[in-house]
């Protein structure tokens, strides 16, 4: 999967190579994040502090000329800080809409699990419908619109877990992890610089590419393969809540993006396999049997990948 980032010649791959200036040694995560953006999806970066989650989001916004707003989520952040509010104007005698931070191309929701469920829920409508409703009036957000949220899975004091409905709206959940020693040496030597990241495509170009991704061809055998994988998650004895239909759609959307980055006009089973874990790991709700067996979502998904036959001829 790392091969995609080594190719040259397409605008999407130019963005990937530009972002690699700021994020050293995490080529796979960069490719997966770019694939999610091309599929018009939202991204959850779930990892420990200091591994580059925020840096990745900022670098992506710079490379694609996106108008970015960053919100540092704390318990006192209000829903109106995100969605905006109506203010009475004495001159006109009318209430005028005052946009919130959500009116941008890329919303960086930093430490999203440190704000209240009421504020978290303010993102539900816009992540699904690309609009916010304030005082009964809907306001569309700029296009393209992407939410990249970060959260720390450790240290639960003062945090609120994201509900399943919110998690399901994130197309992928990515973990950067610790860098390899050689990469960390490069970081220590200062060979990564976020300021060097330049805009290589425009917002309009990104929208054009997103449209091209939608035309990637998917044969019935691939649809069936994705459906079989999802079906196994719903019947697995260690899973209480399997993958939703939205999750199944996200698998195909991400697989189309991976095919596009691999410079193919059609999806193959390998594309589905490569996106299965990042699309599904945050959606599974495990039961007591899984905890007793010390199994996590990643292990169960790997087991499912091994058990479902891969279509041979397309």
ROBA-98956 format. One record per residue (C-alpha): x, y negated, z; residue in one letter; chain. Coordinates in Angstrom, 1 decimal, always signed. Example, Ala and Ser with C-alpha at 12.3 -4.5 7.8 and 13.67 -1.06 7.14 Angstrom:
2
<rec <+12.3 +4.5 +7.8> A A>
<rec <+13.7 +1.1 +7.1> S A>
This chain:
314
<rec <+0.0 +0.0 +0.0> X A>
<rec <+3.0 -2.3 +0.5> X A>
<rec <+3.6 -2.2 -3.3> X A>
<rec <+0.9 -4.8 -4.0> X A>
<rec <+2.8 -7.6 -2.3> X A>
<rec <+6.0 -6.8 -4.4> X A>
<rec <+4.3 -7.4 -7.7> X A>
<rec <+4.4 -10.8 -9.4> X A>
<rec <+2.3 -12.6 -11.9> X A>
<rec <-1.3 -13.0 -10.5> X A>
<rec <-2.4 -16.0 -8.4> X A>
<rec <-3.6 -13.7 -5.5> X A>
<rec <-0.2 -12.1 -5.3> X A>
<rec <+1.5 -15.5 -5.4> X A>
<rec <-0.5 -16.4 -2.3> X A>
<rec <+0.6 -13.2 -0.6> X A>
<rec <+4.3 -13.9 -1.4> X A>
<rec <+3.9 -17.5 -0.1> X A>
<rec <+2.4 -16.4 +3.2> X A>
<rec <+5.3 -14.0 +3.7> X A>
<rec <+7.5 -17.0 +4.2> X A>
<rec <+5.8 -17.6 +7.5> X A>
<rec <+5.0 -14.0 +8.5> X A>
<rec <+8.0 -11.7 +8.4> X A>
<rec <+7.6 -7.9 +8.2> X A>
<rec <+3.8 -7.7 +8.2> X A>
<rec <+3.2 -7.2 +4.5> X A>
<rec <+0.4 -4.7 +5.0> X A>
<rec <-1.6 -7.1 +7.3> X A>
<rec <-1.1 -10.0 +4.8> X A>
<rec <-2.4 -7.8 +1.9> X A>
<rec <-5.4 -6.6 +4.0> X A>
<rec <-6.2 -10.2 +5.0> X A>
<rec <-6.0 -11.4 +1.5> X A>
<rec <-8.2 -8.6 +0.3> X A>
<rec <-10.8 -9.5 +2.8> X A>
<rec <-10.8 -13.1 +1.7> X A>
<rec <-11.1 -12.1 -2.0> X A>
<rec <-14.1 -10.0 -0.9> X A>
<rec <-15.7 -13.0 +0.8> X A>
<rec <-15.3 -11.4 +4.2> X A>
<rec <-14.4 -12.6 +7.7> X A>
<rec <-11.4 -11.4 +9.6> X A>
<rec <-10.9 -10.5 +13.3> X A>
<rec <-7.3 -10.5 +14.4> X A>
<rec <-7.3 -8.4 +17.6> X A>
<rec <-3.8 -8.3 +19.2> X A>
<rec <-1.6 -9.3 +22.0> X A>
<rec <-0.4 -13.0 +22.3> X A>
<rec <+2.6 -14.1 +20.3> X A>
<rec <+2.7 -11.8 +17.4> X A>
<rec <+1.6 -14.3 +14.7> X A>
<rec <-2.2 -14.2 +14.6> X A>
<rec <-2.7 -18.0 +14.4> X A>
<rec <+0.3 -18.4 +12.2> X A>
<rec <-1.2 -16.0 +9.7> X A>
<rec <-4.5 -17.9 +9.5> X A>
<rec <-2.8 -21.2 +9.1> X A>
<rec <-0.4 -19.9 +6.4> X A>
<rec <-3.4 -18.5 +4.4> X A>
<rec <-5.2 -21.8 +4.6> X A>
<rec <-2.2 -23.7 +3.4> X A>
<rec <-1.4 -21.4 +0.5> X A>
<rec <-5.0 -21.6 -0.8> X A>
<rec <-5.6 -25.4 -0.3> X A>
<rec <-8.4 -24.7 +2.2> X A>
<rec <-9.8 -27.3 +4.5> X A>
<rec <-9.2 -25.7 +7.9> X A>
<rec <-10.6 -26.5 +11.3> X A>
<rec <-9.3 -24.9 +14.4> X A>
<rec <-11.3 -24.4 +17.6> X A>
<rec <-9.6 -23.3 +20.8> X A>
<rec <-12.5 -21.4 +22.4> X A>
<rec <-12.9 -21.9 +26.1> X A>
<rec <-15.9 -21.5 +28.5> X A>
<rec <-16.9 -25.1 +28.0> X A>
<rec <-17.2 -25.1 +24.2> X A>
<rec <-20.8 -25.6 +23.3> X A>
<rec <-22.7 -24.3 +20.2> X A>
<rec <-23.2 -27.8 +19.0> X A>
<rec <-19.4 -28.3 +18.9> X A>
<rec <-19.5 -25.7 +16.1> X A>
<rec <-22.8 -26.2 +14.3> X A>
<rec <-23.1 -30.0 +14.8> X A>
<rec <-26.1 -32.0 +16.2> X A>
<rec <-28.6 -34.6 +15.4> X A>
<rec <-28.1 -38.2 +16.6> X A>
<rec <-30.6 -40.9 +16.6> X A>
<rec <-29.6 -44.0 +14.6> X A>
<rec <-31.2 -47.2 +15.7> X A>
<rec <-30.6 -48.9 +12.4> X A>
<rec <-32.6 -46.5 +10.4> X A>
<rec <-34.9 -45.2 +13.1> X A>
<rec <-34.0 -41.6 +12.0> X A>
<rec <-32.0 -38.7 +13.4> X A>
<rec <-28.9 -38.1 +11.3> X A>
<rec <-27.0 -34.8 +11.2> X A>
<rec <-23.5 -35.0 +12.6> X A>
<rec <-21.4 -32.1 +11.2> X A>
<rec <-19.6 -29.8 +13.6> X A>
<rec <-16.3 -28.0 +13.2> X A>
<rec <-17.9 -25.3 +11.2> X A>
<rec <-18.1 -27.5 +8.2> X A>
<rec <-14.9 -26.4 +6.5> X A>
<rec <-13.5 -23.7 +4.3> X A>
<rec <-11.6 -21.8 +6.9> X A>
<rec <-12.7 -21.8 +10.6> X A>
<rec <-9.9 -20.6 +12.9> X A>
<rec <-11.8 -19.4 +16.0> X A>
<rec <-8.9 -19.0 +18.4> X A>
<rec <-9.4 -16.6 +21.3> X A>
<rec <-13.1 -16.2 +20.4> X A>
<rec <-13.7 -13.9 +23.4> X A>
<rec <-12.9 -16.7 +25.9> X A>
<rec <-16.1 -18.6 +25.1> X A>
<rec <-19.7 -17.8 +26.3> X A>
<rec <-22.0 -15.5 +24.4> X A>
<rec <-24.3 -18.5 +23.7> X A>
<rec <-21.4 -20.2 +21.8> X A>
<rec <-20.3 -16.9 +20.1> X A>
<rec <-23.9 -16.5 +18.8> X A>
<rec <-23.7 -19.9 +17.1> X A>
<rec <-21.5 -18.1 +14.5> X A>
<rec <-24.0 -15.3 +13.7> X A>
<rec <-26.1 -17.2 +11.1> X A>
<rec <-23.2 -18.9 +9.3> X A>
<rec <-21.1 -15.8 +9.0> X A>
<rec <-24.0 -14.0 +7.3> X A>
<rec <-25.9 -16.7 +5.4> X A>
<rec <-23.3 -19.4 +4.8> X A>
<rec <-25.4 -22.1 +6.5> X A>
<rec <-26.3 -23.5 +9.9> X A>
<rec <-29.7 -24.6 +11.2> X A>
<rec <-29.9 -27.6 +13.5> X A>
<rec <-33.3 -28.9 +14.7> X A>
<rec <-35.1 -26.8 +12.1> X A>
<rec <-33.0 -28.1 +9.1> X A>
<rec <-30.5 -25.9 +7.3> X A>
<rec <-27.1 -27.2 +6.2> X A>
<rec <-24.9 -25.2 +3.9> X A>
<rec <-21.3 -24.9 +4.7> X A>
<rec <-18.6 -25.6 +2.0> X A>
<rec <-17.7 -22.8 -0.3> X A>
<rec <-15.6 -20.7 +0.1> X A>
<rec <-16.2 -20.2 +3.8> X A>
<rec <-14.1 -17.8 +5.9> X A>
<rec <-14.0 -17.2 +9.6> X A>
<rec <-10.7 -15.9 +11.0> X A>
<rec <-11.1 -15.2 +14.7> X A>
<rec <-8.4 -14.1 +17.1> X A>
<rec <-8.7 -12.3 +20.4> X A>
<rec <-6.5 -10.7 +23.0> X A>
<rec <-7.6 -7.1 +23.8> X A>
<rec <-5.8 -7.2 +27.2> X A>
<rec <-6.5 -9.3 +30.2> X A>
<rec <-10.3 -9.4 +30.4> X A>
<rec <-10.5 -12.0 +33.2> X A>
<rec <-12.6 -14.9 +31.9> X A>
<rec <-13.6 -13.3 +28.7> X A>
<rec <-16.8 -12.1 +27.1> X A>
<rec <-16.7 -9.1 +24.8> X A>
<rec <-18.1 -9.7 +21.3> X A>
<rec <-21.5 -7.9 +20.9> X A>
<rec <-21.9 -5.3 +18.2> X A>
<rec <-24.0 -7.6 +16.0> X A>
<rec <-21.1 -10.1 +16.0> X A>
<rec <-18.4 -7.5 +15.4> X A>
<rec <-20.3 -6.1 +12.5> X A>
<rec <-20.1 -9.4 +10.7> X A>
<rec <-16.3 -9.2 +10.5> X A>
<rec <-15.3 -7.4 +7.4> X A>
<rec <-12.0 -6.2 +8.9> X A>
<rec <-10.3 -6.0 +12.2> X A>
<rec <-6.5 -6.3 +11.9> X A>
<rec <-3.6 -5.7 +14.3> X A>
<rec <-0.2 -7.2 +13.6> X A>
<rec <+1.7 -5.4 +16.3> X A>
<rec <+5.3 -5.9 +17.4> X A>
<rec <+7.8 -6.5 +14.6> X A>
<rec <+10.5 -4.0 +13.7> X A>
<rec <+13.9 -4.8 +15.2> X A>
<rec <+15.4 -5.9 +11.8> X A>
<rec <+12.4 -8.2 +11.2> X A>
<rec <+12.7 -9.6 +14.8> X A>
<rec <+16.3 -10.4 +14.1> X A>
<rec <+15.2 -12.4 +11.0> X A>
<rec <+12.7 -14.2 +13.2> X A>
<rec <+15.3 -15.0 +15.8> X A>
<rec <+17.6 -16.4 +13.1> X A>
<rec <+14.8 -18.8 +12.1> X A>
<rec <+14.2 -17.4 +8.7> X A>
<rec <+10.5 -17.9 +8.9> X A>
<rec <+9.1 -21.4 +8.5> X A>
<rec <+5.4 -22.2 +8.3> X A>
<rec <+6.2 -25.7 +7.0> X A>
<rec <+7.7 -24.1 +3.9> X A>
<rec <+4.3 -22.6 +2.9> X A>
<rec <+2.9 -24.6 +0.0> X A>
<rec <-0.4 -24.5 -1.9> X A>
<rec <-0.2 -22.1 -4.8> X A>
<rec <-3.9 -22.0 -5.8> X A>
<rec <-6.8 -24.4 -5.4> X A>
<rec <-10.1 -23.7 -3.7> X A>
<rec <-11.7 -23.6 -7.1> X A>
<rec <-9.2 -20.9 -8.3> X A>
<rec <-10.0 -18.8 -5.2> X A>
<rec <-13.7 -18.9 -6.0> X A>
<rec <-12.9 -17.8 -9.5> X A>
<rec <-10.8 -14.9 -8.3> X A>
<rec <-13.6 -13.9 -5.9> X A>
<rec <-16.0 -13.8 -8.8> X A>
<rec <-13.6 -11.6 -10.8> X A>
<rec <-13.3 -9.2 -7.9> X A>
<rec <-17.1 -8.7 -8.0> X A>
<rec <-16.8 -7.3 -11.5> X A>
<rec <-14.4 -4.5 -10.6> X A>
<rec <-16.0 -1.2 -11.6> X A>
<rec <-17.0 +1.5 -9.1> X A>
<rec <-18.1 +4.9 -10.3> X A>
<rec <-20.8 +7.0 -8.6> X A>
<rec <-18.2 +9.5 -7.3> X A>
<rec <-16.5 +6.7 -5.4> X A>
<rec <-19.8 +5.4 -4.0> X A>
<rec <-20.6 +9.0 -2.9> X A>
<rec <-17.1 +9.3 -1.3> X A>
<rec <-17.6 +6.1 +0.7> X A>
<rec <-21.1 +7.3 +1.7> X A>
<rec <-19.8 +10.7 +2.9> X A>
<rec <-17.2 +9.0 +5.0> X A>
<rec <-19.7 +6.7 +6.6> X A>
<rec <-22.2 +9.6 +7.2> X A>
<rec <-19.5 +11.5 +9.2> X A>
<rec <-19.1 +8.5 +11.5> X A>
<rec <-22.9 +8.6 +12.3> X A>
<rec <-22.9 +12.3 +13.1> X A>
<rec <-19.6 +12.7 +14.9> X A>
<rec <-20.0 +14.2 +18.3> X A>
<rec <-17.8 +11.5 +19.9> X A>
<rec <-19.5 +8.5 +18.4> X A>
<rec <-22.6 +6.8 +19.8> X A>
<rec <-22.9 +4.1 +17.1> X A>
<rec <-21.6 +4.8 +13.6> X A>
<rec <-20.9 +2.6 +10.7> X A>
<rec <-23.8 +0.3 +9.6> X A>
<rec <-25.0 -0.2 +6.0> X A>
<rec <-23.3 -3.5 +6.1> X A>
<rec <-20.1 -1.7 +7.0> X A>
<rec <-20.6 +0.6 +4.0> X A>
<rec <-21.0 -2.4 +1.7> X A>
<rec <-17.8 -3.9 +3.2> X A>
<rec <-15.9 -0.7 +2.4> X A>
<rec <-16.8 -1.0 -1.3> X A>
<rec <-16.1 -4.8 -1.3> X A>
<rec <-12.7 -4.3 +0.2> X A>
<rec <-11.9 -1.4 -2.1> X A>
<rec <-12.7 -3.7 -5.1> X A>
<rec <-10.3 -6.3 -3.7> X A>
<rec <-7.5 -3.7 -3.3> X A>
<rec <-8.1 -2.5 -6.8> X A>
<rec <-7.8 -6.1 -8.0> X A>
<rec <-4.6 -6.6 -6.1> X A>
<rec <-3.2 -3.4 -7.6> X A>
<rec <-4.1 -4.9 -11.0> X A>
<rec <-6.8 -2.3 -11.9> X A>
<rec <-10.3 -3.0 -13.2> X A>
<rec <-11.8 +0.0 -11.3> X A>
<rec <-11.8 +1.5 -7.8> X A>
<rec <-10.2 +4.9 -7.1> X A>
<rec <-10.6 +6.9 -3.9> X A>
<rec <-7.2 +5.8 -2.6> X A>
<rec <-8.6 +2.2 -2.4> X A>
<rec <-11.4 +3.5 -0.2> X A>
<rec <-9.1 +5.5 +2.0> X A>
<rec <-6.7 +2.5 +2.5> X A>
<rec <-9.5 +0.2 +3.7> X A>
<rec <-11.5 +2.7 +5.7> X A>
<rec <-9.7 +2.1 +9.1> X A>
<rec <-9.5 -1.8 +9.0> X A>
<rec <-13.2 -2.0 +7.9> X A>
<rec <-14.5 +0.6 +10.4> X A>
<rec <-12.3 +0.6 +13.5> X A>
<rec <-14.1 -2.3 +15.3> X A>
<rec <-17.6 -1.0 +14.4> X A>
<rec <-17.5 +2.4 +16.1> X A>
<rec <-19.0 +2.7 +19.6> X A>
<rec <-17.5 +5.8 +21.2> X A>
<rec <-19.2 +7.9 +23.9> X A>
<rec <-18.0 +9.6 +27.1> X A>
<rec <-16.7 +12.6 +25.2> X A>
<rec <-14.2 +10.4 +23.3> X A>
<rec <-13.0 +8.8 +26.5> X A>
<rec <-12.6 +12.1 +28.3> X A>
<rec <-10.6 +13.4 +25.3> X A>
<rec <-8.6 +10.1 +25.2> X A>
<rec <-9.5 +9.6 +21.6> X A>
<rec <-9.7 +6.1 +20.1> X A>
<rec <-11.6 +4.8 +17.0> X A>
<rec <-8.5 +5.0 +14.8> X A>
<rec <-7.9 +8.7 +15.6> X A>
<rec <-11.5 +9.6 +15.0> X A>
<rec <-11.5 +7.8 +11.6> X A>
<rec <-8.3 +9.6 +10.6> X A>
<rec <-9.9 +12.9 +11.5> X A>
<rec <-12.9 +12.0 +9.3> X A>
<rec <-10.6 +11.0 +6.4> X A>
<rec <-8.9 +14.5 +6.6> X A>
<rec <-12.3 +16.3 +6.8> X A>
<rec <-14.0 +14.7 +3.8> X A>
<rec <-13.0 +16.0 +0.4> X A>
<rec <-11.5 +13.4 -2.0> X A>
<rec <-13.1 +13.4 -5.4> X A>
<rec <-10.6 +14.6 -8.0> X A>
<rec <-11.8 +13.6 -11.4> X A>
<rec <-13.5 +10.2 -12.0> X A>
